[in-house]
Amino acid sequence: MFHKLYLPEGELAEAVRGFVAVSKLDSPDPAAGGLNRFPAMPFCGLTLITEGAVALLDGDGTAAPHWLIFGPRTRPVASSTLAPLRCITAIFHAPAFRLLTGCEPALLRDRDEAAADWLPAEWQAWPLELAARAGDPDAQFAWMTEWLAPRWEGVRHALQAQEAGVGPRQRQRRSRALAGLGPAQLQRLARIEDALARLRTGEDTDLAGLAASLGYADQAHFTRETRALTGLPPARLLRAVQEDPDYWAYRIE
């Protein structure tokens, strides 16, 4: 299995959390399928499946759209690989996603939808251009970067203007409007992302110490939050991140 994270540079990093390329075509038995597990997160994204298919486990078992849009996730999700899979995903910070696409992240909260039904006409070039570069994630990454950079430059100043002089209450209302998540929820998701980054290295095996360093009240609090946002308590998650192929998304760095 192949998976790789591409991080944008410069001003585009304000808008894009990263691009993720995945291929299960070289797995020992790619037809065997398997699961794809993802944690809760405050981001929005677009996924194009260029080969194979997946079904969302909280759906009716039918194949998901090949051109998929998703919003912030307040709970862990999983999909089942129905056929040998290759895909590319662009992950955006919610405020930037709203400016770039005109889509309201709050309306996409905990949802996966057909991207063609949500995106403006100019975004319909993505499936064609990315499919034409399938098998070459470096070329896909370069194309997305080139396409997004001038568009982000054109709207980024609007975001800066919105944030200037904003007080705590205004910021709370805005965070809910943008992502359907309040500041406390956003803090939970940011903290679990930090926890996953630490668990990914395999060096933080002292879970009580890790909980304290991340600002949890105690290890029990850390356990509750980790189970709620990833589906597993910390000790089991540590093993899954290191060994379980279904948790490949947790290993991307």
Secondary structure as UniProt FT lines:
FT   STRAND          2..6
FT   HELIX           10..14
FT   STRAND          16..23
FT   TURN            25..26
FT   HELIX           30..32
FT   STRAND          35..38
FT   STRAND          44..56
FT   TURN            57..60
FT   STRAND          67..70
FT   STRAND          77..92
FT   HELIX           94..101
FT   HELIX           105..108
FT   TURN            109..110
FT   STRAND          112..114
FT   HELIX           115..117
FT   HELIX           121..124
FT   HELIX           125..132
FT   TURN            133..135
FT   HELIX           137..163
FT   TURN            164..165
FT   HELIX           168..179
FT   HELIX           183..201
FT   HELIX           207..214
FT   HELIX           219..230
FT   HELIX           234..243
FT   HELIX           245..247
FT   HELIX           248..251
//
